[in-house]
Amino acid sequence: MACLEARLKACEEKIADLMGKEKTMVAFSALAEYGGAHGPFDGDTTLVYNTLIANVGDAYNTSTGVFAAPVAGVYCFILSYHAGGHQIAKLTLTKNGEPIVATSDHKSDADTADNGGNAAVLELKRGDQVYVRLAAGAHVWAGNQHTSFSGFLINQM
């Protein structure tokens, strides 16, 4: 009888664990809103998307610009920008200090505006950090809902 009770208890714990994982929702979308051109800066800098559209799970920090994975899992991240063509534009999606994907455009006197974006699916551990770096000498248009960063949990592991 004790063996059956132990097995029942183990099954109940496993069900509770699985139910908890199903309920975890993580999703954010944020805008860089600084009233216009943002940059260029002398060095690479973390782009802080300071205006939240959504932050389910509170994993994105509008003060630091860093998303910290609250649970291990597979996540999708999307970044987009608008910039004037008179300077370079270069953004890099970064995980724990390592570049993952980038989007960029060169300087042009004939091109008055640029748009770009990229996306990546990443396997993250709890506490991993994902953010966007603005390259030294680059700029973006940080106004009118043009430059955004979003991410969401696809599957918890």
C-alpha positions in Angstrom: 0.0 0.0 0.0 2.8 2.4 0.8 4.3 1.8 -2.6 1.0 2.8 -4.3 0.8 5.9 -2.1 4.3 7.0 -3.0 3.6 6.5 -6.8 0.3 8.4 -6.5 2.2 11.3 -4.7 4.9 11.3 -7.4 2.2 11.5 -10.1 0.4 14.3 -8.4 3.7 16.3 -8.1 4.4 15.7 -11.8 0.9 16.9 -12.8 1.3 20.0 -10.6 4.7 20.7 -12.2 3.3 20.4 -15.7 0.3 22.5 -15.0 2.6 25.3 -13.6 4.6 25.2 -16.8 1.6 25.6 -19.0 0.5 28.7 -17.1 3.8 30.6 -17.6 3.3 33.4 -20.0 6.1 35.7 -21.1 5.7 38.4 -23.8 6.8 42.0 -24.2 6.7 44.7 -26.8 8.4 48.0 -26.2 9.2 51.2 -28.2 12.2 53.5 -28.2 10.5 56.9 -27.7 12.9 59.8 -27.2 11.3 62.4 -29.5 13.3 61.8 -32.6 16.9 61.0 -33.6 18.7 58.9 -31.0 22.4 58.7 -31.4 25.1 58.6 -32.6 27.1 57.7 -29.5 30.9 57.4 -29.2 30.6 53.7 -28.2 28.3 50.8 -28.6 25.3 51.2 -26.2 22.3 49.2 -25.1 19.2 50.7 -26.7 16.7 51.2 -24.0 13.1 50.8 -25.3 11.5 53.0 -22.7 7.8 52.8 -23.6 5.9 49.5 -23.0 3.1 48.2 -25.1 2.9 45.0 -23.1 5.1 43.2 -20.5 3.4 40.0 -19.5 5.6 38.3 -16.9 7.5 41.6 -16.2 10.7 40.2 -17.8 11.6 43.4 -19.8 13.2 46.3 -17.9 12.4 49.8 -19.3 15.2 51.3 -17.2 18.0 49.1 -18.5 16.7 47.8 -21.9 17.3 44.2 -20.8 15.0 41.2 -21.1 15.8 38.6 -18.4 14.3 35.1 -19.0 12.1 34.2 -16.0 12.0 30.6 -17.1 14.1 28.3 -19.3 12.6 27.9 -22.8 12.5 28.7 -26.4 11.9 32.4 -27.1 11.3 34.5 -30.2 12.7 38.1 -30.4 11.9 40.7 -33.1 13.6 44.1 -33.6 12.8 46.8 -36.1 14.0 50.4 -36.6 13.5 53.5 -38.7 16.4 55.9 -39.2 17.5 58.8 -41.4 19.8 57.8 -44.3 22.4 60.6 -43.5 24.1 58.3 -40.9 24.6 54.6 -40.4 22.1 52.5 -38.6 23.1 49.3 -36.9 21.3 47.3 -34.2 22.5 43.9 -32.9 20.4 41.5 -30.9 22.6 40.3 -28.1 22.4 37.4 -25.7 24.6 37.5 -22.6 27.1 39.7 -24.3 27.2 37.7 -27.5 25.9 39.1 -30.8 23.1 36.9 -32.3 21.7 38.8 -35.4 22.0 42.3 -36.7 20.2 44.8 -38.9 21.9 47.7 -40.5 22.1 50.3 -43.3 24.9 52.4 -44.6 25.2 56.1 -44.8 23.8 57.7 -48.0 23.3 61.2 -49.2 20.7 60.1 -51.7 18.7 58.0 -49.3 16.6 60.0 -46.8 15.2 57.2 -44.6 15.9 53.6 -43.8 13.9 50.8 -42.2 15.2 47.5 -41.1 14.6 44.6 -38.8 15.5 41.0 -37.9 14.3 38.2 -35.7 15.8 35.2 -33.9 14.5 32.1 -32.0 16.7 31.5 -29.0 17.0 28.7 -26.4 17.4 30.5 -23.0 18.2 29.4 -19.5 16.5 31.1 -16.6 18.3 34.4 -16.0 19.8 34.7 -19.5 19.8 38.3 -20.8 18.7 39.5 -24.2 19.0 43.1 -25.4 19.7 45.3 -28.4 23.0 47.1 -28.9 23.2 50.3 -31.0 26.6 50.4 -32.7 29.0 53.3 -32.1 28.4 56.1 -34.6 24.9 54.7 -35.5 21.5 56.2 -34.8 17.8 55.3 -35.0 14.6 57.3 -35.1 13.2 57.0 -31.6 9.8 58.6 -32.0 6.3 58.0 -33.5 6.3 54.3 -32.7 9.0 53.4 -35.4 11.7 51.6 -33.4 10.6 48.5 -31.5 11.7 45.4 -29.7 9.5 42.4 -28.8 9.9 38.9 -27.5 7.8 36.0 -26.3 8.1 32.5 -24.8 7.3 29.9 -27.4 7.8 26.8 -25.2 8.9 26.4 -21.6 11.6 23.7 -21.0 
